[in-house]
């Protein structure tokens, strides 16, 4: 989630301020549902982290990127979603100015998610466009190094953005208060390009190429199936099918991510132009956050290995000797 531009000095002039009309029963229900979503996010992504980290068969470059995304989603469930839900339900930022600064720093997690999705697109493009070169050059070690620098750069960017715009931080110790940071003109342009235009362009362009290549592979596989072929061709056909399936699943992941991302960025650049409810920002931010909840569900629905890993984890079989060597891809 990027640091977006908001002018809240005269909030009720630019926005229609909502009044609390929620009954106690609905109020409690909102907190229960919020807690359930946070718990689902944390537990779901923790299962992905344990699965990829524990089972050696899953130590592939693509799964390292899936692991990075799961870690960022896990941290989102712990540090970002709880205060965001409370802020929305209370219609007020109740944590004070100091925690407001920390909250905006933790939002670097979403920048990491955006660029991890972009790296997944790069990974799938390289794997499908030139599989032999991909196998020889891209390794788990190289992927981990790229991920490390990506995390450092995202956190460094957010620190710089907050440092140069800390004077525009809007928060007070009393309600009604909000937690917004207003970027200056230069940082607004930088943030828009860095957090939205560039990664989204990479994702769309590369995944367009990925599905064009996958379509060609599907045609090639049909032609191979119509003729007798030696064992090496069968292996190639199986490999092509596996890569196409991985591209399809990760394509679903990317599509859902973009659908959760767009409302947030549309609001970011329309919020000061048209009249909106003051809590609209929280709502589109929650939609963005819910992507962290949805991702493990996508893995569970589309990846048989993830369902098998869940079974092994829940039944505590991962504590057995040599459990890391269990074949989870069969």
C-alpha angles and dihedrals in degrees: 000000000000129000101259133197117259130160106207101160090107097021099165091053095057096034138041103245114222122226120218109253097156118131119230091252093053090043091056091043091055091054092047092050091046091051090049092052092048091048092048091049094049096043095042094051092041088058090052091049093049092045097052095037097047106040111069092204088068094055096112130131092251093050090049087061090047087051091051091051091048091051092051090047090048092052089046089056091052105038109019110031100053096056090040092054092045091048090052097045094045093042084222140081103243101175102078134237098291094056088043089064091048090048092056090049091054087055086077082084089075092050087054089051092051093052093042088057088050090051089051088055090050091048094051092046093052092044093053101034096049111006096172093052089044092054092049099045110025112072137164090255094052091046091051091050091051090048092050094053090044091056092046093049093048093050091045091052093052092047090052093046093050093044095053094042102035090113089063094055110126115207137119135191095243133062134282089053137132137206109229134141119209114212121211119243096268094048091046090060093043092049094048092052096040099043102033122007100046101042093039091050091051091048096048097042096046096043090050087056091044094056092045089054091044089054090053090049091052090054091048091050092052090051091050091050090056093060137052109256138182124254094265091059090050090054091049091050091050091048091050091050091050093050092047091051091049090050091050094051093045089045088060088049091052093046093052090046093053092048090054092043102049100065091053095052093040089055091045091063099033099043093088095042104052130034111264137169112268092237094052089095091058091049096053089043090054089052088053090049092049088066085073088057095046098051097072089047089056090052091049093050098043107028117067089190091060092052090050091048091052089053092051092046096046092047089049092237089136088076091064121102113275091004088139088069095057112127104243096166097066 
